[in-house]
Amino acid sequence: MRKENYIETTLLRELEKSGQTPAEIANLTGIERSVLSRFMSGERGLSVWAAAQLLRHFGYRITKGKG
């Protein structure tokens, strides 16, 4: 069992509420559909590149705070 990860949890939530199929998201992001399907089923994690593609797709931006 994987430890909870903020980015993974956020991306899974966004994927679920998007209403888009893994195939649609794959076409829009360049991530292979099989990679998305395995991630959504909890089988595998994502590469940093794939996570960044999904974050961009859902409108997230990573910023550094003070401290």
Secondary structure, 3 states (H helix, E strand, C coil): CCCCCHHHHHHHHHHHHHCCCHHHHHHHHCCCHHHHHHHHCCCCCCCHHHHHHHHHHCCCCCCCCCC
